[in-house]
C-alpha cells in the first residue's frame, strides 16, 4: 500500500471516526459524545490514509487560541484524533500524517502546534516537548480542613442546572484564560462550551449526573464548580466521593469558598480531582497536604512550528539576549541559530543570526519551555540543553519562566 494522505470528506466522517474508535479499544462512545466530536471536527483539517476502502490512519487538528506567558492569546493547531490501525503499524503511516499535518500548520501561519498524548513517548520524535504538567488530587476530607482568606464567608453559593449556568460559567472562564499560560479560549456560542457539559451515563461509573454550584458576590457570579457525587457506604457509615470536573473563580475568596464547599458535602469523605495545576492554590488552603494524594503527569505537549513566530508571540519574565542553536530534523526550516532579545513586558524579537551560539537545544526542549512551565536549567541538568556561554542557561531559564505553572484545564 501507499501512504497517500487525503483530506477528510465530511460524508466519510462516520467510517473515519469508527476507525479511530477501534484504534482506541473499539468500545465506542455514547451517542451524545460522538455527536459533539462530529460537530467539532474540522474536516478540512482532518487527514486520513486508506488501504483499499478501509481507513487505517487518522489525524486531525482544531483551530485553537491558547494563552501564553504575558497574557496574549495566540493561534495554535490542536492536534487530535491521531490513530494507526493495529494491522498497519511500523509502515510509516504516522510519520506521513505528521509530515502532512505540520506542513499544513505552517502554511496556515500558525507558529505553534499542541496536543495531549495517549502515550507520551510517541511525539518527541516529531518535535513535541511536554509543555505543561497536571496534578491529580485525592483529598481525605474526613481529616483535611479547607480554610479561606478574609471575605470567604461573604461568598454566596447556590446550585444551578449545568445547562442553565453555562453562560455564567463561560463568562468566568473567559476572564481567567489570560491569567495562566496553557488555557484554551472558548466562546459561549462555540461548540467547546458544550464540552464541560458532556455527561454520558456510561462515563459516570455509578456517580450522579453532573452538578453545578455557582459562587456569587453582590449578585455577580465570581466562580463555579462542576462535579459528580458518588454515594458509597460501608459498615462504618457513608464514605462517598466527590469527583471534581472543574472549578474556577475570579478571586481567592470565591475559590476558597468553592473548595470549602466541595470538601464538606454531606455523606462524602473524599474529593478526587484528576486535572489540576501543579501549583493549585488549594494546596495552600488545606490543613494537611500529605492527605491530598498529589500525583503529577504530563499535560499539554507543545511544538514550535515557526521558531521566530512562536518566540515573538509571548513575553519574558526578565531581560534576555541569547543566541539559540536549534536542531529540528523533522521541520528543517527551524534549524540554525536564532537571536532572541526581549525586555519584560515588551515585544520580543527573534531573528536568524551568524553570531556564536549561547545555548544548543532541539525544538523539543524549546517547546517544553515555551509556556513557562518547564525549566531550561533543569533540562540542562538532564543534558538536553547545552550551555555554550557561561551563564547563558541561567539567563534564558529565568526569562522563559513564569509566575504560575502552565496548565491545560481540559483535553481535546
C-alpha positions as CSV (number, residue, x, y, z in Angstrom):
1,X,0.0,0.0,0.0
2,X,1.0,3.7,-0.3
3,X,0.9,6.2,2.4
4,X,-1.0,8.8,0.5
5,X,-2.6,11.3,2.9
6,X,-6.0,12.7,2.0
7,X,-8.3,15.3,3.4
8,X,-11.5,14.0,5.0
9,X,-14.7,14.4,3.1
10,X,-17.5,15.1,5.6
11,X,-19.5,12.3,4.0
12,X,-16.8,9.9,5.2
13,X,-16.7,11.1,8.8
14,X,-18.6,8.1,10.3
15,X,-16.2,5.5,8.8
16,X,-13.2,7.6,9.6
17,X,-14.2,8.1,13.2
18,X,-15.1,4.4,13.6
19,X,-11.5,3.5,12.7
20,X,-10.3,5.9,15.4
21,X,-12.6,4.3,17.9
22,X,-11.3,0.9,17.0
23,X,-7.7,2.0,17.4
24,X,-8.6,3.2,20.9
25,X,-10.1,-0.1,22.0
26,X,-13.2,-0.4,20.0
27,X,-15.7,0.1,22.8
28,X,-17.3,3.1,21.1
29,X,-18.7,6.3,22.6
30,X,-22.1,7.4,23.8
31,X,-24.2,8.9,21.1
32,X,-24.1,12.4,22.7
33,X,-20.3,12.2,22.9
34,X,-19.9,11.1,19.3
35,X,-22.3,13.8,18.1
36,X,-20.3,16.5,19.9
37,X,-17.0,15.4,18.2
38,X,-18.8,15.2,14.9
39,X,-19.8,18.9,15.3
40,X,-16.3,19.9,16.5
41,X,-14.4,18.1,13.7
42,X,-12.8,20.5,11.2
43,X,-12.9,18.3,8.1
44,X,-10.6,20.5,6.1
45,X,-8.0,19.9,8.9
46,X,-8.7,16.2,9.2
47,X,-6.5,13.7,7.4
48,X,-6.5,10.0,6.7
49,X,-4.8,7.1,5.0
50,X,-6.7,4.3,3.3
51,X,-5.8,0.7,2.4
52,X,-8.3,-0.2,-0.2
53,X,-11.6,1.1,1.1
54,X,-10.6,1.0,4.8
55,X,-9.3,3.9,6.9
56,X,-6.1,2.7,8.5
57,X,-4.7,6.1,9.8
58,X,-6.2,9.3,11.0
59,X,-5.2,12.7,12.3
60,X,-7.0,16.0,12.9
61,X,-6.5,19.5,14.1
62,X,-8.6,22.1,15.8
63,X,-8.1,25.8,15.2
64,X,-7.4,27.0,18.8
65,X,-6.3,30.1,20.5
66,X,-4.1,29.5,23.5
67,X,-2.8,31.7,26.3
68,X,0.9,32.3,26.5
69,X,3.2,34.0,29.1
70,X,2.3,37.7,29.2
71,X,-1.5,37.1,28.7
72,X,-1.7,37.1,24.9
73,X,-4.0,34.5,23.4
74,X,-2.4,33.2,20.1
75,X,-3.4,30.8,17.3
76,X,-2.4,27.2,17.7
77,X,-3.2,23.9,16.0
78,X,-4.7,21.5,18.4
79,X,-3.6,18.1,17.2
80,X,-6.2,15.4,17.8
81,X,-7.8,12.1,16.7
82,X,-4.5,10.5,15.8
83,X,-4.5,6.8,15.2
84,X,-2.9,4.0,13.2
85,X,-4.7,0.7,12.8
86,X,-3.1,-2.2,14.7
87,X,-2.8,-4.1,11.4
88,X,-0.7,-1.3,9.9
89,X,1.9,-0.4,12.4
90,X,5.5,0.4,11.5
91,X,4.7,1.2,7.9
92,X,5.4,4.9,8.1
93,X,1.7,6.0,8.4
94,X,2.1,8.1,11.5
95,X,5.2,9.8,10.0
96,X,3.3,10.6,6.8
97,X,0.4,12.0,8.8
98,X,2.6,14.2,11.0
99,X,4.6,15.4,7.9
100,X,1.4,16.5,6.1
101,X,-0.1,18.0,9.2
102,X,2.9,20.1,10.2
103,X,3.3,21.3,6.6
104,X,-0.4,22.4,6.7
105,X,0.0,24.1,10.0
106,X,2.9,26.1,8.7
107,X,1.0,27.0,5.5
108,X,-1.8,28.4,7.7
109,X,0.6,30.7,9.5
110,X,0.2,29.0,12.9
111,X,3.5,29.1,14.7
112,X,2.5,26.6,17.5
113,X,1.1,23.1,17.5
114,X,-0.1,21.4,20.7
115,X,-1.6,18.0,21.7
116,X,-2.4,15.7,24.5
117,X,-0.8,12.3,24.2
118,X,-2.4,8.9,24.8
119,X,1.2,7.7,25.1
120,X,3.8,10.4,25.9
121,X,6.7,8.5,24.3
122,X,5.2,8.9,20.8
123,X,5.5,12.5,19.8
124,X,9.0,13.5,20.9
125,X,10.5,12.3,17.6
126,X,8.2,14.8,15.8
127,X,9.5,17.7,17.9
128,X,6.9,17.9,20.6
129,X,8.0,18.6,24.2
130,X,6.0,18.3,27.4
131,X,5.0,21.9,27.9
132,X,2.7,21.5,30.9
133,X,2.1,19.2,33.8
134,X,-1.1,18.3,35.5
135,X,-1.8,17.1,39.0
136,X,-4.4,14.8,40.4
137,X,-5.7,15.1,44.0
138,X,-7.4,12.7,46.3
139,X,-8.2,14.7,49.4
140,X,-9.2,12.9,52.6
141,X,-11.9,15.4,53.7
142,X,-12.5,13.4,56.9
143,X,-9.1,14.6,58.1
144,X,-8.4,17.7,56.0
145,X,-10.0,21.1,56.5
146,X,-10.1,23.8,53.9
147,X,-9.6,27.3,55.1
148,X,-10.1,30.6,53.3
149,X,-8.9,34.2,53.3
150,X,-10.9,37.2,54.6
151,X,-14.1,37.5,52.6
152,X,-14.7,33.8,52.1
153,X,-17.7,33.9,54.3
154,X,-19.2,36.7,52.2
155,X,-19.4,34.5,49.1
156,X,-22.9,33.0,48.5
157,X,-23.2,29.6,46.9
158,X,-26.1,28.2,45.1
159,X,-27.0,25.2,42.9
160,X,-27.8,25.7,39.3
161,X,-28.6,23.3,36.4
162,X,-25.4,22.9,34.4
163,X,-27.1,23.8,31.2
164,X,-28.7,26.9,32.6
165,X,-25.4,28.1,34.1
166,X,-23.2,27.6,31.1
167,X,-23.2,31.3,30.1
168,X,-22.3,32.4,33.6
169,X,-19.5,29.7,33.9
170,X,-18.1,30.6,30.5
171,X,-18.0,34.3,31.4
172,X,-15.8,33.4,34.4
173,X,-13.7,31.1,32.3
174,X,-13.1,33.8,29.7
175,X,-11.8,36.2,32.4
176,X,-9.3,33.7,33.8
177,X,-7.9,32.5,30.4
178,X,-5.1,35.1,30.3
179,X,-4.0,34.6,33.9
180,X,-2.3,31.3,33.3
181,X,-0.4,30.0,30.2
182,X,-1.9,26.9,28.6
183,X,-5.6,27.8,28.7
184,X,-7.7,27.4,25.5
185,X,-10.0,30.3,24.7
186,X,-13.6,29.2,24.1
187,X,-16.7,31.2,23.5
188,X,-20.2,30.6,24.9
189,X,-21.5,30.2,21.3
190,X,-18.9,27.8,20.3
191,X,-19.1,24.0,20.5
192,X,-16.3,24.0,23.0
193,X,-18.6,25.5,25.6
194,X,-20.6,22.2,25.3
195,X,-17.6,20.1,26.2
196,X,-17.7,20.7,30.0
197,X,-21.4,19.7,30.0
198,X,-20.8,16.3,28.3
199,X,-22.3,13.8,30.7
200,X,-22.9,10.4,29.2
201,X,-24.3,7.8,31.7
202,X,-21.7,5.3,30.6
203,X,-18.9,7.6,31.9
204,X,-20.3,8.2,35.3
205,X,-19.3,4.9,36.9
206,X,-22.2,5.0,39.3
207,X,-21.9,8.6,40.2
208,X,-24.6,11.3,40.0
209,X,-25.4,13.3,36.9
210,X,-23.3,16.4,36.6
211,X,-23.9,19.0,39.3
212,X,-23.0,22.7,39.3
213,X,-22.6,25.2,42.1
214,X,-22.1,29.0,41.5
215,X,-20.3,31.3,43.8
216,X,-21.7,34.8,43.9
217,X,-20.9,38.2,45.5
218,X,-23.2,41.1,45.3
219,X,-25.3,39.3,42.7
220,X,-22.4,38.6,40.4
221,X,-21.1,35.2,39.6
222,X,-17.5,35.0,40.6
223,X,-16.8,31.3,40.3
224,X,-18.2,27.9,39.7
225,X,-17.6,24.2,40.4
226,X,-18.9,21.2,38.4
227,X,-18.7,17.8,39.8
228,X,-20.3,14.3,40.3
229,X,-21.2,12.8,43.6
230,X,-20.8,9.1,44.1
231,X,-22.6,7.6,47.2
232,X,-20.9,4.7,48.9
233,X,-21.5,3.1,52.3
234,X,-19.7,0.5,54.5
235,X,-20.2,-0.8,58.0
236,X,-18.9,2.4,59.5
237,X,-21.3,4.6,57.5
238,X,-21.1,6.9,54.5
239,X,-17.9,7.3,52.5
240,X,-19.0,9.0,49.3
241,X,-16.7,10.6,46.8
242,X,-16.9,14.0,45.1
243,X,-15.5,13.7,41.6
244,X,-14.5,17.2,40.5
245,X,-14.8,18.1,36.9
246,X,-13.7,21.7,37.0
247,X,-13.5,24.7,39.3
248,X,-12.7,28.3,38.6
249,X,-13.0,31.6,40.3
250,X,-12.2,35.3,39.8
251,X,-10.7,35.9,43.3
252,X,-9.2,33.9,46.2
253,X,-12.2,34.2,48.4
254,X,-14.5,32.7,45.7
255,X,-12.1,29.9,45.0
256,X,-11.7,29.1,48.7
257,X,-15.5,29.1,49.2
258,X,-16.0,26.6,46.4
259,X,-13.3,24.3,47.7
260,X,-14.6,24.5,51.2
261,X,-18.0,23.5,49.9
262,X,-16.6,20.6,47.9
263,X,-14.7,19.3,51.0
264,X,-17.8,19.4,53.2
265,X,-20.6,17.8,51.2
266,X,-22.7,15.6,53.4
267,X,-22.1,11.8,53.3
268,X,-18.7,12.2,51.5
269,X,-15.2,11.7,52.7
270,X,-13.1,12.2,49.6
271,X,-12.7,14.7,46.9
272,X,-11.0,13.4,43.7
273,X,-9.7,15.9,41.1
274,X,-8.0,14.4,38.1
275,X,-6.7,17.5,36.4
276,X,-5.4,20.5,38.4
277,X,-2.4,22.8,38.0
278,X,0.6,21.5,39.9
279,X,0.7,24.8,41.9
280,X,-3.1,24.9,42.6
281,X,-3.8,27.5,45.3
282,X,-5.9,24.8,47.1
283,X,-2.6,23.3,48.2
284,X,-2.2,26.4,50.4
285,X,-5.7,26.1,51.8
286,X,-5.7,22.5,53.1
287,X,-4.7,21.7,56.6
288,X,-2.7,18.6,55.7
289,X,-1.1,18.4,52.3
290,X,0.1,14.8,52.9
291,X,-3.5,13.7,52.9
292,X,-4.2,15.2,49.5
293,X,-2.6,12.4,47.4
294,X,-0.9,14.7,44.9
295,X,0.3,12.9,41.7
296,X,1.8,14.5,38.6
297,X,1.8,13.5,34.9
298,X,2.3,15.1,31.5
299,X,-0.3,17.5,30.2
300,X,0.0,19.6,27.1
301,X,2.7,18.7,24.5
302,X,3.9,21.8,22.5
303,X,5.7,22.0,19.2
304,X,7.2,25.2,17.7
305,X,6.3,25.1,14.0
306,X,7.8,28.6,13.4
307,X,10.6,29.3,16.0
308,X,10.7,33.0,15.4
309,X,6.9,33.5,15.3
310,X,6.3,31.5,18.4
311,X,9.1,33.1,20.5
312,X,7.9,36.5,19.5
313,X,4.3,35.7,20.5
314,X,5.0,35.6,24.2
315,X,6.7,38.0,26.7
316,X,9.5,37.2,29.0
317,X,9.9,37.5,32.7
318,X,13.4,39.0,32.7
319,X,15.6,40.8,30.1
320,X,17.3,38.3,27.8
321,X,19.7,38.4,24.9
322,X,20.6,34.9,23.9
323,X,21.6,33.0,20.7
324,X,19.9,29.6,20.4
325,X,21.3,26.9,18.2
326,X,18.2,24.9,17.4
327,X,18.1,21.5,15.8
328,X,14.9,20.3,14.2
329,X,15.3,17.3,11.8
330,X,11.5,17.0,11.1
331,X,10.9,20.7,10.3
332,X,14.3,21.7,9.0
333,X,13.2,25.3,8.3
334,X,13.7,25.9,12.0
335,X,17.3,24.6,12.1
336,X,20.1,27.1,12.8
337,X,21.0,30.0,15.1
338,X,18.4,32.4,16.4
339,X,19.0,35.5,18.5
340,X,16.2,36.2,21.0
341,X,16.1,39.6,22.6
342,X,13.4,40.8,25.0
343,X,12.7,43.1,27.9
344,X,9.9,42.3,30.5
345,X,6.5,43.5,29.2
346,X,7.8,44.4,25.8
347,X,7.6,42.7,22.4
348,X,10.4,40.2,21.8
349,X,12.5,40.0,18.7
350,X,13.8,36.7,17.3
351,X,15.9,36.7,14.2
352,X,18.4,34.5,12.4
353,X,22.0,35.3,13.2
354,X,25.5,34.2,12.4
355,X,26.7,35.0,15.9
356,X,28.2,32.3,18.1
357,X,25.5,30.3,19.9
358,X,25.0,30.6,23.7
359,X,22.8,27.5,24.0
360,X,22.3,24.4,21.9
361,X,19.0,22.5,22.1
362,X,16.4,20.8,20.0
363,X,13.0,22.2,19.1
364,X,11.5,19.7,21.6
365,X,13.2,21.4,24.6
366,X,12.2,24.7,23.2
367,X,8.6,23.6,23.0
368,X,8.8,22.3,26.6
369,X,10.0,25.7,27.8
370,X,7.7,27.8,25.7
371,X,4.8,28.2,28.0
372,X,7.0,28.8,31.0
373,X,6.2,25.7,32.9
374,X,9.4,23.7,32.2
375,X,12.8,24.9,33.2
376,X,15.6,25.2,30.7
377,X,18.1,25.0,33.6
378,X,16.6,21.7,34.7
379,X,16.7,20.3,31.2
380,X,20.3,21.4,31.0
381,X,20.9,19.4,34.2
382,X,19.5,16.4,32.3
383,X,21.8,17.1,29.4
384,X,19.2,18.1,26.9
385,X,20.2,21.7,26.8
386,X,23.9,22.5,26.3
387,X,25.4,25.7,27.6
388,X,28.0,27.2,25.2
389,X,28.5,30.5,27.0
390,X,28.9,30.6,30.8
391,X,25.8,31.9,32.5
392,X,23.5,31.6,29.4
393,X,21.4,28.8,30.9
394,X,20.5,30.8,34.0
395,X,19.7,33.9,32.0
396,X,17.5,32.1,29.5
397,X,15.8,29.9,32.1
398,X,14.9,33.0,34.2
399,X,13.5,34.8,31.2
400,X,11.4,31.8,29.9
401,X,9.9,31.1,33.4
402,X,6.6,32.4,34.6
403,X,4.9,33.4,37.8
404,X,2.4,30.5,37.7
405,X,2.7,27.0,36.2
406,X,1.3,26.5,32.7
407,X,-1.7,24.2,32.7
408,X,-4.3,22.9,30.2
409,X,-7.6,22.8,32.0
410,X,-9.4,20.4,29.7
411,X,-8.5,17.9,26.9
412,X,-9.4,17.8,23.3
